[in-house]
Amino acid sequence: MSKKTILILGGTTEANNLAEFLAKDPHFDIITSRAGVTTKRKPVFGQERIGGFGGIEGLKEYLKKNQISAVIDATHPFAETMTAHAFKGCQDLYLPHIILNRSEWLETPVDNWIKVPNIETALDHIRNIKLPLHIFLTTGQKELQNFTAISQHHYVARMIETPDINPLPDNLKIRFERGPFSLKNEIKLLRNHSINMIVSKNSGGEATAAKLKAARICNIPVLMISRPALPPSSIVQSLGKVHDWLTSLNMTKPNR
């Protein structure tokens, strides 16, 4: 039996779960690629590679060299560059490509969401609020300095590891925690830090959804950043659908 090598673009819980799910199928060899931003990573089933590819051309070279039969993009919903590169690289090589995309969070009638299309608009919104706020910032490490540079506000951010910022801004407090987070603890966090706004990407998923329920209970507005658009690839939201898609393919090696 000739196995097919499947590349999962990972870094998410969904990617880890998918690797475990597909590893049970003897038809596939699984490689999970992670960016390597976090050093305290949970182990994955199958093989693992760490680091970037060096743009679209680097990715294409990796796909050809490793005889990848199909690519599954299970990256974070805001990993816009990697998602675009994966789609273009697979198109160039006529290689099967699919996106495993977790569902977005949906606003309820009792939520107070301020919806903005991107990080830049979120920064503008925060910048234009002159009254000092205590903001729970849940957008990840990449945007920390851009927000904390808006110095009239105070920020609490949750991290798995110490951010690569030295020195840390005086208006920033770091909480070192890994999800999932309970509703009780989220309410406690909001109250203990006198939070009066949450800034969040619409990442979806259950691991961090409790903060939104806590915001409802505490009547705190959420500045919600919309997801970037996805490329026109096949998009599914379950592990079973990915497996169905893989087993339906007549997979060949990249031919360019």
PyRosetta script that sets phi, psi and omega in degrees:
from pyrosetta import init, pose_from_sequence

init()
pose = pose_from_sequence("MSKKTILILGGTTEANNLAEFLAKDPHFDIITSRAGVTTKRKPVFGQERIGGFGGIEGLKEYLKKNQISAVIDATHPFAETMTAHAFKGCQDLYLPHIILNRSEWLETPVDNWIKVPNIETALDHIRNIKLPLHIFLTTGQKELQNFTAISQHHYVARMIETPDINPLPDNLKIRFERGPFSLKNEIKLLRNHSINMIVSKNSGGEATAAKLKAARICNIPVLMISRPALPPSSIVQSLGKVHDWLTSLNMTKPNR")
pose.set_psi(1, 125.0)
pose.set_omega(1, 179.5)
pose.set_phi(2, -88.9)
pose.set_psi(2, 117.0)
pose.set_omega(2, 179.9)
pose.set_phi(3, -79.4)
pose.set_psi(3, 151.0)
pose.set_omega(3, 174.3)
pose.set_phi(4, -103.8)
pose.set_psi(4, 136.9)
pose.set_omega(4, 179.9)
pose.set_phi(5, -92.9)
pose.set_psi(5, 122.8)
pose.set_omega(5, -175.9)
pose.set_phi(6, -111.9)
pose.set_psi(6, 129.7)
pose.set_omega(6, 176.8)
pose.set_phi(7, -100.9)
pose.set_psi(7, 122.5)
pose.set_omega(7, 172.8)
pose.set_phi(8, -102.9)
pose.set_psi(8, 122.6)
pose.set_omega(8, 171.8)
pose.set_phi(9, -85.8)
pose.set_psi(9, 112.1)
pose.set_omega(9, -165.1)
pose.set_phi(10, -116.3)
pose.set_psi(10, -141.7)
pose.set_omega(10, -173.8)
pose.set_phi(11, 99.1)
pose.set_psi(11, 8.1)
pose.set_omega(11, -179.8)
pose.set_phi(12, -129.4)
pose.set_psi(12, 164.2)
pose.set_omega(12, 174.8)
pose.set_phi(13, -60.7)
pose.set_psi(13, -39.6)
pose.set_omega(13, -180.0)
pose.set_phi(14, -61.0)
pose.set_psi(14, -40.5)
pose.set_omega(14, 179.2)
pose.set_phi(15, -65.1)
pose.set_psi(15, -42.7)
pose.set_omega(15, 177.9)
pose.set_phi(16, -61.8)
pose.set_psi(16, -44.4)
pose.set_omega(16, 179.5)
pose.set_phi(17, -65.2)
pose.set_psi(17, -36.6)
pose.set_omega(17, 179.5)
pose.set_phi(18, -66.8)
pose.set_psi(18, -42.4)
pose.set_omega(18, 178.2)
pose.set_phi(19, -59.0)
pose.set_psi(19, -42.7)
pose.set_omega(19, 178.4)
pose.set_phi(20, -64.8)
pose.set_psi(20, -42.0)
pose.set_omega(20, -178.3)
pose.set_phi(21, -64.4)
pose.set_psi(21, -47.2)
pose.set_omega(21, -176.3)
pose.set_phi(22, -75.0)
pose.set_psi(22, -26.6)
pose.set_omega(22, -179.8)
pose.set_phi(23, -63.3)
pose.set_psi(23, -18.3)
pose.set_omega(23, 178.8)
pose.set_phi(24, -77.6)
pose.set_psi(24, -14.8)
pose.set_omega(24, -179.6)
pose.set_phi(25, -91.4)
pose.set_psi(25, 117.3)
pose.set_omega(25, -176.1)
pose.set_phi(26, -68.3)
pose.set_psi(26, -7.1)
pose.set_omega(26, -179.8)
pose.set_phi(27, -80.8)
pose.set_psi(27, -12.3)
pose.set_omega(27, -171.4)
pose.set_phi(28, -123.5)
pose.set_psi(28, 141.2)
pose.set_omega(28, 162.8)
pose.set_phi(29, -103.9)
pose.set_psi(29, 131.4)
pose.set_omega(29, -172.3)
pose.set_phi(30, -110.6)
pose.set_psi(30, 130.6)
pose.set_omega(30, 170.5)
pose.set_phi(31, -119.7)
pose.set_psi(31, 126.2)
pose.set_omega(31, 175.3)
pose.set_phi(32, -107.2)
pose.set_psi(32, 124.5)
pose.set_omega(32, 177.9)
pose.set_phi(33, -99.7)
pose.set_psi(33, 131.0)
pose.set_omega(33, 177.8)
pose.set_phi(34, -126.3)
pose.set_psi(34, 148.0)
pose.set_omega(34, -177.2)
pose.set_phi(35, -67.9)
pose.set_psi(35, -31.4)
pose.set_omega(35, 178.9)
pose.set_phi(36, 87.3)
pose.set_psi(36, 16.7)
pose.set_omega(36, 178.2)
pose.set_phi(37, -65.2)
pose.set_psi(37, -39.3)
pose.set_omega(37, 179.3)
pose.set_phi(38, -99.9)
pose.set_psi(38, 130.7)
pose.set_omega(38, -180.0)
pose.set_phi(39, -84.9)
pose.set_psi(39, -26.8)
pose.set_omega(39, -179.0)
pose.set_phi(40, -90.7)
pose.set_psi(40, 72.6)
pose.set_omega(40, -175.9)
pose.set_phi(41, -94.3)
pose.set_psi(41, 144.5)
pose.set_omega(41, 173.2)
pose.set_phi(42, -74.0)
pose.set_psi(42, 142.5)
pose.set_omega(42, 179.4)
pose.set_phi(43, -65.3)
pose.set_psi(43, 152.3)
pose.set_omega(43, 179.1)
pose.set_phi(44, -120.7)
pose.set_psi(44, 157.8)
pose.set_omega(44, 175.3)
pose.set_phi(45, -76.2)
pose.set_psi(45, 147.1)
pose.set_omega(45, -179.2)
pose.set_phi(46, 80.5)
pose.set_psi(46, -159.4)
pose.set_omega(46, -179.8)
pose.set_phi(47, -84.4)
pose.set_psi(47, 161.1)
pose.set_omega(47, 178.7)
pose.set_phi(48, -136.4)
pose.set_psi(48, 139.0)
pose.set_omega(48, 169.8)
pose.set_phi(49, -125.3)
pose.set_psi(49, 147.5)
pose.set_omega(49, -175.4)
pose.set_phi(50, -121.8)
pose.set_psi(50, 137.7)
pose.set_omega(50, 173.7)
pose.set_phi(51, 108.6)
pose.set_psi(51, 171.0)
pose.set_omega(51, -179.6)
pose.set_phi(52, -76.6)
pose.set_psi(52, 175.0)
pose.set_omega(52, -178.2)
pose.set_phi(53, -103.5)
pose.set_psi(53, -13.3)
pose.set_omega(53, -175.8)
pose.set_phi(54, 86.1)
pose.set_psi(54, 42.7)
pose.set_omega(54, 178.0)
pose.set_phi(55, 81.2)
pose.set_psi(55, -173.5)
pose.set_omega(55, -175.9)
pose.set_phi(56, -62.7)
pose.set_psi(56, -42.7)
pose.set_omega(56, -177.4)
pose.set_phi(57, -66.7)
pose.set_psi(57, -38.1)
pose.set_omega(57, 176.6)
pose.set_phi(58, -64.9)
pose.set_psi(58, -39.3)
pose.set_omega(58, 177.3)
pose.set_phi(59, -64.2)
pose.set_psi(59, -45.1)
pose.set_omega(59, -180.0)
pose.set_phi(60, -61.3)
pose.set_psi(60, -40.0)
pose.set_omega(60, 178.0)
pose.set_phi(61, -63.4)
pose.set_psi(61, -41.3)
pose.set_omega(61, 178.3)
pose.set_phi(62, -63.6)
pose.set_psi(62, -43.1)
pose.set_omega(62, -179.1)
pose.set_phi(63, -61.8)
pose.set_psi(63, -41.4)
pose.set_omega(63, 179.8)
pose.set_phi(64, -71.3)
pose.set_psi(64, -46.7)
pose.set_omega(64, -177.2)
pose.set_phi(65, -60.8)
pose.set_psi(65, -37.0)
pose.set_omega(65, -176.9)
pose.set_phi(66, -97.2)
pose.set_psi(66, 8.5)
pose.set_omega(66, 175.7)
pose.set_phi(67, 51.0)
pose.set_psi(67, 48.9)
pose.set_omega(67, 179.0)
pose.set_phi(68, -70.1)
pose.set_psi(68, 132.9)
pose.set_omega(68, -178.6)
pose.set_phi(69, -93.8)
pose.set_psi(69, -24.9)
pose.set_omega(69, 179.3)
pose.set_phi(70, -162.2)
pose.set_psi(70, 152.3)
pose.set_omega(70, -179.1)
pose.set_phi(71, -120.6)
pose.set_psi(71, 130.6)
pose.set_omega(71, 175.9)
pose.set_phi(72, -115.0)
pose.set_psi(72, 116.5)
pose.set_omega(72, 178.3)
pose.set_phi(73, -88.4)
pose.set_psi(73, 103.1)
pose.set_omega(73, 176.5)
pose.set_phi(74, -117.2)
pose.set_psi(74, 33.9)
pose.set_omega(74, 179.0)
pose.set_phi(75, -75.0)
pose.set_psi(75, 174.9)
pose.set_omega(75, 177.2)
pose.set_phi(76, -61.3)
pose.set_psi(76, 144.8)
pose.set_omega(76, -179.3)
pose.set_phi(77, -57.7)
pose.set_psi(77, -17.7)
pose.set_omega(77, 179.1)
pose.set_phi(78, -103.9)
pose.set_psi(78, 12.2)
pose.set_omega(78, 175.8)
pose.set_phi(79, -82.7)
pose.set_psi(79, 64.9)
pose.set_omega(79, -168.6)
pose.set_phi(80, -63.7)
pose.set_psi(80, -43.3)
pose.set_omega(80, -176.9)
pose.set_phi(81, -66.7)
pose.set_psi(81, -46.5)
pose.set_omega(81, -180.0)
pose.set_phi(82, -61.8)
pose.set_psi(82, -41.4)
pose.set_omega(82, -179.9)
pose.set_phi(83, -63.6)
pose.set_psi(83, -42.4)
pose.set_omega(83, 178.9)
pose.set_phi(84, -65.9)
pose.set_psi(84, -42.0)
pose.set_omega(84, -179.7)
pose.set_phi(85, -65.3)
pose.set_psi(85, -41.4)
pose.set_omega(85, -179.7)
pose.set_phi(86, -62.4)
pose.set_psi(86, -43.9)
pose.set_omega(86, -179.6)
pose.set_phi(87, -63.4)
pose.set_psi(87, -48.1)
pose.set_omega(87, -178.3)
pose.set_phi(88, -65.5)
pose.set_psi(88, -42.6)
pose.set_omega(88, 179.8)
pose.set_phi(89, -61.5)
pose.set_psi(89, -42.2)
pose.set_omega(89, 179.1)
pose.set_phi(90, -69.3)
pose.set_psi(90, -35.9)
pose.set_omega(90, 175.3)
pose.set_phi(91, -61.5)
pose.set_psi(91, -45.2)
pose.set_omega(91, -178.2)
pose.set_phi(92, -61.6)
pose.set_psi(92, -32.6)
pose.set_omega(92, -176.8)
pose.set_phi(93, -98.7)
pose.set_psi(93, 4.8)
pose.set_omega(93, -176.4)
pose.set_phi(94, 53.2)
pose.set_psi(94, 45.2)
pose.set_omega(94, -175.1)
pose.set_phi(95, -107.6)
pose.set_psi(95, 134.7)
pose.set_omega(95, 179.4)
pose.set_phi(96, -58.3)
pose.set_psi(96, 137.3)
pose.set_omega(96, -174.4)
pose.set_phi(97, -143.9)
pose.set_psi(97, 137.3)
pose.set_omega(97, 177.2)
pose.set_phi(98, -144.9)
pose.set_psi(98, 154.0)
pose.set_omega(98, 179.2)
pose.set_phi(99, -113.6)
pose.set_psi(99, 124.4)
pose.set_omega(99, 171.3)
pose.set_phi(100, -93.8)
pose.set_psi(100, 107.1)
pose.set_omega(100, -168.1)
pose.set_phi(101, -120.5)
pose.set_psi(101, 112.7)
pose.set_omega(101, 179.4)
pose.set_phi(102, -66.3)
pose.set_psi(102, 152.8)
pose.set_omega(102, -178.3)
pose.set_phi(103, -66.5)
pose.set_psi(103, 146.2)
pose.set_omega(103, 175.0)
pose.set_phi(104, -72.0)
pose.set_psi(104, 159.0)
pose.set_omega(104, 167.2)
pose.set_phi(105, -75.2)
pose.set_psi(105, 144.6)
pose.set_omega(105, -179.7)
pose.set_phi(106, -114.5)
pose.set_psi(106, 135.8)
pose.set_omega(106, 178.5)
pose.set_phi(107, -71.4)
pose.set_psi(107, 138.5)
pose.set_omega(107, 176.1)
pose.set_phi(108, -104.7)
pose.set_psi(108, 166.1)
pose.set_omega(108, 179.9)
pose.set_phi(109, -60.5)
pose.set_psi(109, -21.4)
pose.set_omega(109, -178.7)
pose.set_phi(110, -97.7)
pose.set_psi(110, 3.3)
pose.set_omega(110, 175.6)
pose.set_phi(111, -84.0)
pose.set_psi(111, 157.3)
pose.set_omega(111, 172.4)
pose.set_phi(112, -123.5)
pose.set_psi(112, 82.5)
pose.set_omega(112, -179.2)
pose.set_phi(113, -99.7)
pose.set_psi(113, 138.2)
pose.set_omega(113, 169.0)
pose.set_phi(114, -108.9)
pose.set_psi(114, 105.6)
pose.set_omega(114, -172.9)
pose.set_phi(115, -88.8)
pose.set_psi(115, 129.7)
pose.set_omega(115, 177.3)
pose.set_phi(116, -129.8)
pose.set_psi(116, 152.2)
pose.set_omega(116, -171.9)
pose.set_phi(117, -80.5)
pose.set_psi(117, -19.3)
pose.set_omega(117, -174.7)
pose.set_phi(118, -163.1)
pose.set_psi(118, 175.3)
pose.set_omega(118, -179.1)
pose.set_phi(119, -61.7)
pose.set_psi(119, -42.2)
pose.set_omega(119, -177.2)
pose.set_phi(120, -59.4)
pose.set_psi(120, -41.9)
pose.set_omega(120, 178.8)
pose.set_phi(121, -68.6)
pose.set_psi(121, -36.0)
pose.set_omega(121, 176.1)
pose.set_phi(122, -62.6)
pose.set_psi(122, -43.5)
pose.set_omega(122, 177.8)
pose.set_phi(123, -62.3)
pose.set_psi(123, -41.7)
pose.set_omega(123, 177.7)
pose.set_phi(124, -61.3)
pose.set_psi(124, -41.6)
pose.set_omega(124, -179.8)
pose.set_phi(125, -62.2)
pose.set_psi(125, -47.1)
pose.set_omega(125, -179.9)
pose.set_phi(126, -64.2)
pose.set_psi(126, -40.3)
pose.set_omega(126, -177.9)
pose.set_phi(127, -62.6)
pose.set_psi(127, -33.3)
pose.set_omega(127, -176.2)
pose.set_phi(128, -83.4)
pose.set_psi(128, -3.5)
pose.set_omega(128, 175.7)
pose.set_phi(129, -92.7)
pose.set_psi(129, 110.1)
pose.set_omega(129, -174.9)
pose.set_phi(130, -84.6)
pose.set_psi(130, -30.7)
pose.set_omega(130, 177.3)
pose.set_phi(131, -67.7)
pose.set_psi(131, 125.1)
pose.set_omega(131, -177.5)
pose.set_phi(132, -58.4)
pose.set_psi(132, 133.5)
pose.set_omega(132, 179.0)
pose.set_phi(133, -115.4)
pose.set_psi(133, 157.9)
pose.set_omega(133, 166.9)
pose.set_phi(134, -105.7)
pose.set_psi(134, 109.3)
pose.set_omega(134, -169.2)
pose.set_phi(135, -109.6)
pose.set_psi(135, 128.9)
pose.set_omega(135, 171.3)
pose.set_phi(136, -88.7)
pose.set_psi(136, 109.7)
pose.set_omega(136, -172.3)
pose.set_phi(137, -100.6)
pose.set_psi(137, 115.3)
pose.set_omega(137, -174.2)
pose.set_phi(138, -124.2)
pose.set_psi(138, 38.9)
pose.set_omega(138, -175.7)
pose.set_phi(139, -99.9)
pose.set_psi(139, -2.5)
pose.set_omega(139, -179.4)
pose.set_phi(140, 97.7)
pose.set_psi(140, 174.2)
pose.set_omega(140, -172.9)
pose.set_phi(141, -68.9)
pose.set_psi(141, -34.1)
pose.set_omega(141, -169.7)
pose.set_phi(142, -58.2)
pose.set_psi(142, -36.9)
pose.set_omega(142, -174.5)
pose.set_phi(143, -98.1)
pose.set_psi(143, 2.3)
pose.set_omega(143, -173.7)
pose.set_phi(144, -54.5)
pose.set_psi(144, -51.6)
pose.set_omega(144, -174.3)
pose.set_phi(145, -66.2)
pose.set_psi(145, -32.9)
pose.set_omega(145, 178.2)
pose.set_phi(146, -65.0)
pose.set_psi(146, -38.7)
pose.set_omega(146, 178.9)
pose.set_phi(147, -74.0)
pose.set_psi(147, -48.0)
pose.set_omega(147, -175.6)
pose.set_phi(148, -67.1)
pose.set_psi(148, -18.7)
pose.set_omega(148, 174.1)
pose.set_phi(149, -66.2)
pose.set_psi(149, -19.8)
pose.set_omega(149, 173.8)
pose.set_phi(150, -82.5)
pose.set_psi(150, 89.2)
pose.set_omega(150, -157.6)
pose.set_phi(151, -81.5)
pose.set_psi(151, -7.7)
pose.set_omega(151, 178.7)
pose.set_phi(152, -73.9)
pose.set_psi(152, -11.6)
pose.set_omega(152, -176.8)
pose.set_phi(153, -108.9)
pose.set_psi(153, 161.4)
pose.set_omega(153, 175.0)
pose.set_phi(154, -112.9)
pose.set_psi(154, 143.0)
pose.set_omega(154, -172.0)
pose.set_phi(155, -127.8)
pose.set_psi(155, 143.1)
pose.set_omega(155, 167.9)
pose.set_phi(156, -119.2)
pose.set_psi(156, 127.0)
pose.set_omega(156, 180.0)
pose.set_phi(157, -125.9)
pose.set_psi(157, 144.4)
pose.set_omega(157, 179.5)
pose.set_phi(158, -105.3)
pose.set_psi(158, 127.8)
pose.set_omega(158, -177.0)
pose.set_phi(159, -132.8)
pose.set_psi(159, 155.2)
pose.set_omega(159, 171.1)
pose.set_phi(160, -84.1)
pose.set_psi(160, -35.9)
pose.set_omega(160, -179.6)
pose.set_phi(161, -134.7)
pose.set_psi(161, 165.9)
pose.set_omega(161, 179.0)
pose.set_phi(162, -61.8)
pose.set_psi(162, 127.5)
pose.set_omega(162, -179.9)
pose.set_phi(163, -67.5)
pose.set_psi(163, 155.0)
pose.set_omega(163, -177.6)
pose.set_phi(164, -82.4)
pose.set_psi(164, 62.2)
pose.set_omega(164, 179.8)
pose.set_phi(165, -133.3)
pose.set_psi(165, 122.4)
pose.set_omega(165, -178.0)
pose.set_phi(166, -141.2)
pose.set_psi(166, 117.1)
pose.set_omega(166, 0.7)
pose.set_phi(167, -83.0)
pose.set_psi(167, 163.4)
pose.set_omega(167, 175.1)
pose.set_phi(168, -68.5)
pose.set_psi(168, 140.9)
pose.set_omega(168, 178.1)
pose.set_phi(169, -60.3)
pose.set_psi(169, 147.5)
pose.set_omega(169, -179.7)
pose.set_phi(170, -65.6)
pose.set_psi(170, -24.0)
pose.set_omega(170, -177.1)
pose.set_phi(171, -95.1)
pose.set_psi(171, 21.3)
pose.set_omega(171, -178.6)
pose.set_phi(172, -127.2)
pose.set_psi(172, 131.1)
pose.set_omega(172, 171.0)
pose.set_phi(173, -114.9)
pose.set_psi(173, 135.7)
pose.set_omega(173, -179.7)
pose.set_phi(174, -107.4)
pose.set_psi(174, 133.7)
pose.set_omega(174, 170.7)
pose.set_phi(175, -111.6)
pose.set_psi(175, 123.4)
pose.set_omega(175, -178.3)
pose.set_phi(176, -94.0)
pose.set_psi(176, 104.3)
pose.set_omega(176, -176.3)
pose.set_phi(177, -149.2)
pose.set_psi(177, 153.2)
pose.set_omega(177, 173.0)
pose.set_phi(178, -123.5)
pose.set_psi(178, 134.5)
pose.set_omega(178, -180.0)
pose.set_phi(179, -69.6)
pose.set_psi(179, 173.2)
pose.set_omega(179, 6.3)
pose.set_phi(180, -76.2)
pose.set_psi(180, 156.9)
pose.set_omega(180, -176.4)
pose.set_phi(181, -115.0)
pose.set_psi(181, 140.2)
pose.set_omega(181, -178.0)
pose.set_phi(182, -85.2)
pose.set_psi(182, 155.2)
pose.set_omega(182, 177.8)
pose.set_phi(183, -60.9)
pose.set_psi(183, -42.1)
pose.set_omega(183, -179.6)
pose.set_phi(184, -58.7)
pose.set_psi(184, -46.6)
pose.set_omega(184, -178.7)
pose.set_phi(185, -69.5)
pose.set_psi(185, -33.5)
pose.set_omega(185, 178.4)
pose.set_phi(186, -67.8)
pose.set_psi(186, -41.6)
pose.set_omega(186, 176.4)
pose.set_phi(187, -61.8)
pose.set_psi(187, -42.8)
pose.set_omega(187, 178.6)
pose.set_phi(188, -60.7)
pose.set_psi(188, -44.0)
pose.set_omega(188, 179.0)
pose.set_phi(189, -60.4)
pose.set_psi(189, -47.9)
pose.set_omega(189, -177.5)
pose.set_phi(190, -61.4)
pose.set_psi(190, -40.5)
pose.set_omega(190, -177.9)
pose.set_phi(191, -76.2)
pose.set_psi(191, -40.7)
pose.set_omega(191, -178.3)
pose.set_phi(192, -64.8)
pose.set_psi(192, -31.3)
pose.set_omega(192, -178.9)
pose.set_phi(193, -101.4)
pose.set_psi(193, 9.4)
pose.set_omega(193, 178.2)
pose.set_phi(194, 52.9)
pose.set_psi(194, 41.7)
pose.set_omega(194, -177.3)
pose.set_phi(195, -67.7)
pose.set_psi(195, 132.4)
pose.set_omega(195, 174.7)
pose.set_phi(196, -125.9)
pose.set_psi(196, 12.4)
pose.set_omega(196, 167.0)
pose.set_phi(197, -161.9)
pose.set_psi(197, 143.4)
pose.set_omega(197, 172.7)
pose.set_phi(198, -113.3)
pose.set_psi(198, 135.6)
pose.set_omega(198, 172.1)
pose.set_phi(199, -111.1)
pose.set_psi(199, 123.9)
pose.set_omega(199, -174.5)
pose.set_phi(200, -142.7)
pose.set_psi(200, 144.5)
pose.set_omega(200, 164.1)
pose.set_phi(201, -81.3)
pose.set_psi(201, 149.0)
pose.set_omega(201, 177.8)
pose.set_phi(202, -81.7)
pose.set_psi(202, 71.9)
pose.set_omega(202, -175.4)
pose.set_phi(203, -77.3)
pose.set_psi(203, -26.9)
pose.set_omega(203, -176.0)
pose.set_phi(204, 74.8)
pose.set_psi(204, -177.8)
pose.set_omega(204, 178.7)
pose.set_phi(205, 90.1)
pose.set_psi(205, 163.7)
pose.set_omega(205, -176.3)
pose.set_phi(206, -89.1)
pose.set_psi(206, -24.1)
pose.set_omega(206, -170.9)
pose.set_phi(207, -59.4)
pose.set_psi(207, -34.8)
pose.set_omega(207, -177.5)
pose.set_phi(208, -121.7)
pose.set_psi(208, 14.0)
pose.set_omega(208, -177.0)
pose.set_phi(209, -70.7)
pose.set_psi(209, -20.8)
pose.set_omega(209, -176.6)
pose.set_phi(210, -61.6)
pose.set_psi(210, -28.0)
pose.set_omega(210, 179.7)
pose.set_phi(211, -62.2)
pose.set_psi(211, -31.8)
pose.set_omega(211, -180.0)
pose.set_phi(212, -73.2)
pose.set_psi(212, -38.4)
pose.set_omega(212, 175.1)
pose.set_phi(213, -65.7)
pose.set_psi(213, -39.6)
pose.set_omega(213, 177.5)
pose.set_phi(214, -63.3)
pose.set_psi(214, -38.8)
pose.set_omega(214, 178.5)
pose.set_phi(215, -62.9)
pose.set_psi(215, -38.2)
pose.set_omega(215, 176.7)
pose.set_phi(216, -61.4)
pose.set_psi(216, -48.5)
pose.set_omega(216, -176.5)
pose.set_phi(217, -63.9)
pose.set_psi(217, -39.2)
pose.set_omega(217, -176.9)
pose.set_phi(218, -90.5)
pose.set_psi(218, 1.4)
pose.set_omega(218, 178.8)
pose.set_phi(219, 55.7)
pose.set_psi(219, 50.9)
pose.set_omega(219, -179.2)
pose.set_phi(220, -111.3)
pose.set_psi(220, 131.8)
pose.set_omega(220, 178.0)
pose.set_phi(221, -70.2)
pose.set_psi(221, 150.4)
pose.set_omega(221, 178.1)
pose.set_phi(222, -119.6)
pose.set_psi(222, 119.6)
pose.set_omega(222, 172.6)
pose.set_phi(223, -83.8)
pose.set_psi(223, 104.0)
pose.set_omega(223, -170.4)
pose.set_phi(224, -103.3)
pose.set_psi(224, 120.3)
pose.set_omega(224, -177.5)
pose.set_phi(225, -92.4)
pose.set_psi(225, 123.9)
pose.set_omega(225, -177.4)
pose.set_phi(226, -70.6)
pose.set_psi(226, 155.6)
pose.set_omega(226, 178.1)
pose.set_phi(227, -73.3)
pose.set_psi(227, 150.8)
pose.set_omega(227, 170.7)
pose.set_phi(228, -69.4)
pose.set_psi(228, 156.1)
pose.set_omega(228, 179.6)
pose.set_phi(229, -67.7)
pose.set_psi(229, 146.1)
pose.set_omega(229, 177.3)
pose.set_phi(230, -91.2)
pose.set_psi(230, 151.6)
pose.set_omega(230, 174.7)
pose.set_phi(231, -68.4)
pose.set_psi(231, 164.4)
pose.set_omega(231, -175.3)
pose.set_phi(232, -79.2)
pose.set_psi(232, 60.3)
pose.set_omega(232, 177.2)
pose.set_phi(233, -102.5)
pose.set_psi(233, 175.4)
pose.set_omega(233, 170.1)
pose.set_phi(234, -67.2)
pose.set_psi(234, 136.7)
pose.set_omega(234, -177.4)
pose.set_phi(235, -130.3)
pose.set_psi(235, 127.8)
pose.set_omega(235, 177.9)
pose.set_phi(236, -132.5)
pose.set_psi(236, 167.5)
pose.set_omega(236, -176.0)
pose.set_phi(237, -129.3)
pose.set_psi(237, 16.0)
pose.set_omega(237, 178.7)
pose.set_phi(238, -142.6)
pose.set_psi(238, 153.0)
pose.set_omega(238, 179.1)
pose.set_phi(239, -64.2)
pose.set_psi(239, -39.5)
pose.set_omega(239, 179.9)
pose.set_phi(240, -61.0)
pose.set_psi(240, -37.8)
pose.set_omega(240, 179.0)
pose.set_phi(241, -67.0)
pose.set_psi(241, -36.1)
pose.set_omega(241, 176.2)
pose.set_phi(242, -63.8)
pose.set_psi(242, -44.6)
pose.set_omega(242, 180.0)
pose.set_phi(243, -63.5)
pose.set_psi(243, -42.5)
pose.set_omega(243, 177.4)
pose.set_phi(244, -58.4)
pose.set_psi(244, -42.6)
pose.set_omega(244, -179.9)
pose.set_phi(245, -63.7)
pose.set_psi(245, -44.8)
pose.set_omega(245, -179.5)
pose.set_phi(246, -61.8)
pose.set_psi(246, -45.0)
pose.set_omega(246, -176.4)
pose.set_phi(247, -71.4)
pose.set_psi(247, -16.6)
pose.set_omega(247, 179.2)
pose.set_phi(248, -87.1)
pose.set_psi(248, -9.6)
pose.set_omega(248, -173.6)
pose.set_phi(249, -84.8)
pose.set_psi(249, 147.7)
pose.set_omega(249, 166.4)
pose.set_phi(250, -100.7)
pose.set_psi(250, 85.2)
pose.set_omega(250, -167.5)
pose.set_phi(251, -83.2)
pose.set_psi(251, 134.8)
pose.set_omega(251, 176.7)
pose.set_phi(252, -125.4)
pose.set_psi(252, 166.0)
pose.set_omega(252, 177.6)
pose.set_phi(253, -74.2)
pose.set_psi(253, 155.1)
pose.set_omega(253, 174.2)
pose.set_phi(254, -55.0)
pose.set_psi(254, 139.7)
pose.set_omega(254, -174.2)
pose.set_phi(255, -119.6)
pose.set_psi(255, 21.4)
pose.set_omega(255, 175.3)
pose.set_phi(256, -133.8)
pose.dump_pdb("model.pdb")
